Amino acid sequence: MSVSFVTAAAVAAGVVLLMGPFVLPMLRRLKFGQSIREEGPKSHQAKSGTPTMGGIMIVLGILLGTLLAAPSTTEILLALFIVLGHFALGFLDDYIKVVKKRNLGLKAKQKLLGQIVIALVTMYIGTRELGLDTSIWLPVVNHQVDIGFLYYPLVLFVLVGTSNAVNLTDGLDGLASGTMAIAASAYAAVCLLTNHWDLALFCVAVVGACIAFLRFNAHPAKVFMGDTGSLALGGAFAAMGILTHTELLLVIIGFVFVCEALSVIIQVISFQTTGKRVFRMSPIHHHFELGGWSEWKVVFVFWAVGLLASAAGLSMI
């Protein structure tokens, strides 16, 4: 089994590292460059035109790393379906924004419809084939509570919320990929502690792909993952929580992602109701940037918070 873990991580990382020198020039030739918001930090304007949609490398790495190391069980195939479903949504979103030059990409209703379809398939296979019931596990007290029909909207909320939270985190060089590598490492341990050995291989493949992507995405980034990668990674993280039936643990291990999403929600509500902003800019990583922190300092501090959150989550198992 230890050989399988090495295989999952090594294959996933190797795919990303080998694809990079070929994919980056191709993205430049196709002019798949990132557009930077004018209202964002001024230092980010220099990033305009940096190739995006590099998430293609991450997803292919996860796919091959998992399939070559793990058996093709229903659990593994469902996890990969969730990743590929969100990858497709992210790819379409990036394609519309970058190639079709429509800044908004997919409409919110279109993206939500796709996520609902993914959630319905996940719930159907999870309950029919994997035997997932409608209970949720409560961290700390280590107790199961059956919430009945409410479990199904919870799964939809987890998929939509987690994928969008990781997407919002992808705003600084290396932030989303590094934080996701930390969170997936923690979930690999969760899988082992809850006897989801095959799914642990999937988590390790995610770790390998994300760490390898830092080779091209660390500051100064040579490529961005785009929605192609961030939505797929969000889907992967949601799959880890749903398939291990530890949905609430996502909030703890993914504390950085939660803070990023909450900062946007708080900012929008505050501005619409009072006309005032709580943060200098949201998501919250920009708040610290505009406060004088260097990009690397923000990333390292957020990584450290992610490590602490992961340790806290694992202590509750």
N, C-alpha and C positions, 0 to 999 in steps of 0.2 A: 504493500500500500504506500509506503514511503517513496518508492520509485515513481508511483503514479503522481504523487504530489509534485515531485521534481519535474516530471514530464509535463504536467499541466502548466506550471509556471514557466518552464524553459521554452516550451513550444509557443505559448502566448507571447512571451517577451521576444523570442526569436523572430516571430512573424512580424511584429511591429518594427523591430530594429532593421530587418531585411527590407521591409516595404518602404521605409522612410526615404532612402536615397532615390527611389524610383517615383514614389507618390508625390513628394514635395515639388520636384520640377514639373511634373504633369499638372499639378494644381496651379502652378504659376503660369504655365503655358495656356491653360484653359481660362486664366484670369479669374479663378475662384478666390478672390480676395475678400477679406473682412472689411465691412463698413463700420466705422467708429462713430458713435453718437456724438454730435457736436456739444451736447450739454454735459458730457462726461468729463472726467479729469483731463486737463490739457495735455498731460504727459502721454496720454493714450493715443493722441492724434498721430504720433509717429508709427503706431501699429497699423494704420490704415493700409490696406493692400496685402497684409500678411495672409498667406494661404489659409483657408479654413476647410471644413469638412474632413479634417484629419481623423475624425472619429471612425472613419472607414477602417483604418488600420487597427484601432482598438477592438472593434467588433469582430473583425476577421481573426484577430489574435485570440479573443475569448472563445470564438466558435471552434477553431481548430484545436486550441489547447484543451478545451473541454472534451470534444469528441474523441481525441486521440488518447486521453488519459482516463476518462470515465466511461462506464457502460452506458449504453443508450436506453436508460430506464425512462419511464414516463415522467418522473420527477425532473430528470436532466433535460429531456426534450421540452417540457413545459417551461423550464427556466430559460432555455434558449429561445423559445417562442416569444416569451415576454420581452427579451432583449431585442430580438429581430423585429418585433412589432413596433417597439419604440424607435428602433433604428430607422425603420421605414418612414415613420412620421417625421423624425428629425431630418432625414435625408430630403424628403419632399419640402420641408420648411426651408432648409438651407438652399435647395435648388431654386425654389421660387424667389428667395431673397437675392441670391448671388447671381444666378443665370438669368432669371426673368426680370431682375431689377425691381422687384416689388418688396419694399422695405419691411412690410408686415408679415411676409411669408404666408403660411397657412392661417386661415381665420381660426379664431378661438373655438368656434363651433365645430369646425372640421377636425381640429386636433382632439377635441373632447370626444367626438363621435368615434374616432379611431381608438382612443383610450378605453371607451366604453366597450367596444368590441373585444379588445384585448382582455378586459376585466371579465366579461361574460364567458369567454373561452376558458380563462383561468379558473373561474368559479365552477364551471361545469366539469372540467377535467379534475380539478382539485377535489371536488366532493364525490364524483362518480368513480374515478380511477384511483385516487390517492387516499380516499377515505377521510379527507379533512372534514371535521365537524364545524358547528357554528359557535364554538367556544373560543374565548380569547384567554391567553395566559397573562396573569398579572405579575410584573416584575416585583422583586423584593419579598412579597408575601408568598410567591411561588404557588399561586392558586389559579385554577381554571374556572371561568365564569361563562355559562352558556347565554349568549345574547340573542339567540334565535335568528329571525329574519334580518335583524340589524347588522349581522355579520357581512351580508352581501354588499350593502352600501359602504361598509367599512373597507372592504377589499378595493372597491372602486376609488375610495378616498385615498387609500394607501398608494395605489398605482399612480393616480393623477398627482397627488401631493408630493410624493417622493421624486417622481421623474421631473416635475417642475422645479422642485427645490434644488436638485443637483444641477439643473439647467441654469438656475439663477446664480449658483456658486461659480459657474464657469465664466468669471469676469476678469481674472488676473492670471498671469503666466504660471502654470503649474498648480494653481489652487485646487481646481476640481479633481484633476488626476491624482494629485498627492493625497488629498483628503479621502478620495474614494479608495485608494490603495490601503489606507489605514483602516477605514471602515470595513472593507472586504476582508482584511486580515482578521479583524475581530470576529466577523461572521463565520470565517472558516473555523475558528475555535468554537463558536456557538454550535455549528453543525456537528463537530466532533463530540461536543458535550451532550448533544441531543440525538446522537446516533444517526445523523444524516451524512454518512461518510461520502457518498457519491456527490452530494451537493457541495461538500467541502472542497472537492476538486474543482468544481465550477467557480467557487469563491477564489481559490488560489489562482486560477486562470485569469480572473479579473485583476487580481493583484499584480501578476506578471505583466499583463498588457498595460496597466496604468503606470507602473514603474518604468517600463521601457519607453512609454510615450513621453515621459519627462525628458528623455534624451533630446527630443525635438521641441518640447513645450515649455521647458524651464526657461526662466528669464535670461536673455531676451528670446521670446518664443519665435521659432522658425515656422510654426504651424499651430493653428487652433483646432480643437476638436469639433467646434460648432455644435449646433443642435443635434447633428448626426451622431456625435459621441455622447454628449451630456444627457440627452433623453434616453439613450440606450443604457448608459451607466445607471441612471435613475431607475430604469426598469429592472436592471440587474439587482440593484439594492433592494427594491421592493420585493422582487422574487425571493430573495434570501429570507426576508421577514415572513412573507406569506407561506412559503413552503416549509419553513421550520415552525410555523404557527407561533411566532414570537413577534407579531406585528407591532406591539407597543414598544418593544426593545429598539425598533428602528428610530424612535424619537430620541432615545438616550445615546446609542452609538452614533447616530446621524445628527448629533446636537448642532454641529456647524451648519449643516444643510437646513435644519429647522430655524436657526437664527437668521439665515439668509432670507428664507421665505417670509418669516414673521416681520422682518424689517421692512420688506416691501409692502406687506399688508398694512402694517401700522402707519407707514408713510402715506399710503394712498388714503386711508381712512381719515387720518389727521388733516391732510391737505384739503380733502373734499368737505370736511365738516367744520374746520376752523380756519382754513387758509394758511395754516402754519405747518412747517416741516419739523418732524422730530429729529431726523438725521440730516447731516449735511447733504447726503445723497444716499439712495438705496440702490441695490442691496448693500448691506452693512459694510462689506469690505471697502467700498468707495468712501464711506464715512471716515474710516481711519486714514485712507489715502489723502483725502482733502484736509485731514487734521495734521498732516505733515509726515506721516509714516511713509517710508519707502515701500515700493511694491514687494520687495523681498521680505521686509519686516512683517508686513501684513500676512503674507503667505506662510512664513515660518511660525508666527504666533497662532494662526488658524490651524496649522498642522498640529501644533502642540496641544491646542484645545481638543482637536479630534482624537489625539492619543489619550488624553485624560478621559474624554467621554467614552472611548472604547473600553478603557480599563474599568470605568464605572459600570458600564453595561455588563461586562463579563463577570464582575463581582456579584451581580444579581442572579446569575444562573444557578 
